[in-house]
């Protein structure tokens, strides 16, 4: 009888999976551990950065305004590991402050160009700043799962709004986002608005948005092969600073098939009969 209970427990265990998260750190003066917290910026300017991936998200910086700018092309590979899986990202699109894609509009962050400020100061840099009509699109060479992000100084200024979208989320069902977050299943887009009264917590106004806040407590996973992050408040152009994005390896949770369920049901009947 004891063995039969053990068999049932084992059958139930085969339906569960676990995975870890990997945090991509966009901050210029912070280094991760190279395992679960990975810095994806490059050295340059006045900052002291520990490069943890073979190819970086941004160029070398060192401009007159101390900025590093995102580059079209690949980053990741060696050093960027998600649940034991080496991942390469490709920046496939960069849109500038005025809504164009000309790289000349991105050469000066002080002139509202999208980029990472590497100058030193009390805040040790201003992270990955996205203002105006700016956006960037990442494509992964394998399907991964989006698990959240962290913003710098999100609170304190009203009328901020940005979006995260993926073609993989089009027609996604079961999404029940928290207050201040909306989801458009026809475009696969989450929109985040800073509404007065929203609970925004964290050191110095920093705010972490979790997967559960986006999809709800019993919502679906956000598997993706591409993702676009964009500032959508083009009226007041109050942008935001992106600190981190978190991903995990997309692992399908197996469901018990009918034969396993029938077997468990039969064993339960036997247990009751011979109890």
Helices and strands as residue ranges (DSSP letters): H 2-13, E 21-25, E 37-39, E 67-68, E 73-82, E 85-95, G 103-106, G 109-111, E 115-117, E 128-130, E 135-152, E 161-165, G 167-169, E 181-184, E 189-193, G 203-205, E 207-210, H 211-215, E 222-231, E 240-249, H 258-274
